């Protein structure tokens, strides 16, 4: 934990000094929310059938904007070799994964309420939405952290990162979207089940997929980092 904490704090200090990811992601999120609010506010019904997909689309593209710098900045500043010499591969990945997870959780916690307030919805189960966004953030952070390590030394980093990460995130998107729809009351008509019961399968899927993504990333990162 000492090594992981050191890497995490290094990421926090680096981002606080440069604010590259925060400024880029912040501008993207603010611009997207403004366009969504202006373009869709008077054109949507309060049924919530569009608000759920918007949350997850925004989450994925926000991750592609900000999380890809986890290892790219090490190559740009020529500090990757220092990390290889002074930190274990697992500590490096876990520290950067923890930072990316915190960044995703904060962004989702800020953007989801804004979308729900800007666009009309009949009901929102806050507990289910918080769960699917929280666990989904773990999977998104794990996959983008691993893919960032793979593309860090390539030239077409931005496009390649999205091309590699998005196919792996299709199950996360689908399960998270289904859980969000259940939280918004979509498909609940005529059923005696609670929102938690309807979303249970998708929440389980998110949890298992996140666990597999983290374990496989830890297992494979040693080869990616050193080779």
N, C-alpha and C positions, 0 to 999 in steps of 0.2 A: 504493500500500500504506500510505502514511502516513495518508491520510484514513480508510481502512478500519480500520486499527489504532486510530485515535483513537476512532471510533464504537464499536468492539468494547470498548475499555477503558472508555468511558463507560457502556455497558450493564452491564459487570461491576461498576463502582463503584456504579451506581444500584441494582442488585439486591443488592449486599452491604450497602448502607445500609438498604434497605427490606425485603428478603427476601420480597416479595409473591409472586413466582412460585415461589420455592423452598419457602416455607411452604405455599402452596396445593397445589402439585404433590406435595410430600412427604406432606402429610396424605391426599391422594387416593390416592397409591400405597400408603402403609402401610395405610389402611383397606381398599383393594381386596384387597391381599395377605392380610390377616387374614381377610376374608370368604371368599376363595377357599380358603385353607388349612382353615378350619373347615368349610366347606360341601362341599368336593369331595375332601378327602384320602382318605377311605375309600370313595369311590364311583367312582374312576377306575381303569382298568386301566393297566399300565405301557407300553401300546403307543404312547402319545404322540399319539393322535388328537385329544385335546382341549387338551393343553398348548400346542401351536403356535398355534391360534386365540386362546387366552387371552393369549399374549404380544403378539400384534398388536392385539387389541382394547384391551388395557391401554395399549399404546404410542400408539394413535390418540387415545384419550380423555385420556391424560396430555398429549399435545400440545395438544388443545383447551383443556385447563385452564390450561397455562402459557405456550404460545407466542403466544397472542393478544395479549399485552400489549406486543408489540414496538413498535407505533405508537399503541396506545390510551393508553399512559402519556404520550406526547408531547402528545396533545390534552388530557388531563386536567390536565397541568401547564403548558399553554400554552407549550411549548418547541418545538413543531413549526416555527413561523416562524423561530426562531433556527437550526434545522438547515437550513431551506431557504436561508437567507441565507449560511451559512458552510460548507456541505458540498455536494459534488456528489451528485446523486440516486443514482448507482451506488455511491458510497462509503457512503451511508446504508444502502442495501439490503444491501450485502455485509457491512457491520459487524454489522447486526442479524441477518442470516442466519447469520453465523459464530457469534454468541452462541447463537442458537436451536439450531444444530447441535451445539455443545458440550453444551448442556443436554440435548438428546435423547440424545446418545451416553452421557453419564454416567448418565442415568436408565435407559436400556436395559441398560447394563453392570451396574447394580445390581439391576434387577428380574428379568432373565432367569435368572441363577443362582438367585435366591430361588425362582422358580416351579419350576425344575427340581429344587431340593432339597426343596421342600414337597410337590410332586406326583410320583408315581412315573413313571419313564421307564426303558426298557430300555437305550437308548444315546443318546448325543448327540455329533454331530460338531461340535466347538467351532469349527473353522475356518469351516464353511459357515454356522453360526448367526451368528458374528461378522460375516461378510461381508454377509449379507442384512440384518441389523439395522443395520450401519454405513451401507451404501448406502441402505437404506430411510430411515434418519434424515435423510440429505441431502435426499431428495425430500419428506419430511414437513416439514422445516424450511423448505425453499424455498416450498412451497405455503402453509403457514400464515403465513410472513412476508409474502408477497404479499397474501393474503386479509386479514391484519390491517391492511395499509395501505388496502385498499378499504373496510373497515367502520369505520375509526377515527373517522370523523365522523358515524356514524349513531347512533341511539338504542338499537336492539336489537342491540348488538354481539355478545354471547355467542352467542345463537341463530343470528344471521346468519352469523357466522364458521364455525360448524360446518356450517351448511346449504350454504355455498359450498365449503368445503374438502373435506368427506367425499366428495362425488361424484368429485372430481378424484383422490382417493387410493384409489379402488377398484382400479386396476391395481397400485398399490404393495402394497395389502393382499393381493391375490390372488397376485402373484408372490412376495412375502415369505412368505406362508403356505405356498405350494408348496415353496419352498426350505427352510423350517423343517421341514416334514414329511419331506422327503428327509433332512435332518440327523438326524431322530429315527428314521429307518429305516422310515418308512411307505411302502409300495409298493415296497420293495426286494426282497421275496421273489421268488425265481425269476429274478432278473436278474443278469447278470455285470458290469454297469456299476458303477463306483464311485459314491459319494455325490456327488462333485464333477461327474461326468459327468451324473448324473440331474438335478442342480440347475443345470447350466450355462445352460440356456435361461432359467430364471427369474432367475438372477443377471445375465445379459445384459440382460434386460428391465428389471430394476431400475436397472442402470447407465445404459442409454439414457434411461429415463424421468426419472431424476434429472438427467441432463445437459440434456434438453429443458426441464425445469421451471426449472432455473437460468438457462439462456440466455433463455427467453421472459420470465422475471421481470425480468431485467436490461434486456431490450429494452422492456418495457411499463412499467416502474416510473417512468420519467421522466414519462410522461403522467399516471399515477395520482398521483404525488407533487405535481406542479405544478398539476394541474387539480382 
